Amino acid sequence: MEVTLSKAVAEDAAVIHEMQTRAFLPLLEKYQDHDTNPANETVDSTVERINQAHADNYIIRYSGEAVGAIRVVRKENAVFRVGRIFIHPEYQGLGIAQRVFTLIEQIYSEAKVWELDTVMQEERNCYLYEKLGYRRTGETKEINDKLTLCFYEKTLI
């Protein structure tokens, strides 16, 4: 299994948007978080995110095939944030996300702290992040009566 990352450019927005919609639509249907779910975003908002100077967006490739994306946001003092990561549903459960986190930590070797958030009710996501060394900060944010975000941090020193 070869997992690679390629930096996204504005011309990749349609491909990223299509994969993002497929990945997040089941969560939108489950949690009804219409105002915050990435499946409801437009291609234009994907282009805007790609063009932001303080973040890098990557297409995740599995054996050369585009299967997802990850967004890395640079903060201050060697703190980085995984703004979003998703894998196309047909490719989930293959260990791709774990490999992506390894690659990202290599690319951003100057990072001392990584941050991310996820849906607290999605136990598989929480398990993955905890397996990768992320710890819950205790901070949560209720989106609606079905969905709460929980925040994670990983310190590298």
Order of alpha helices (4+ residues) and beta strands (2+ residues): beta-alpha-alpha-beta-beta-beta-alpha-beta-alpha-beta-beta
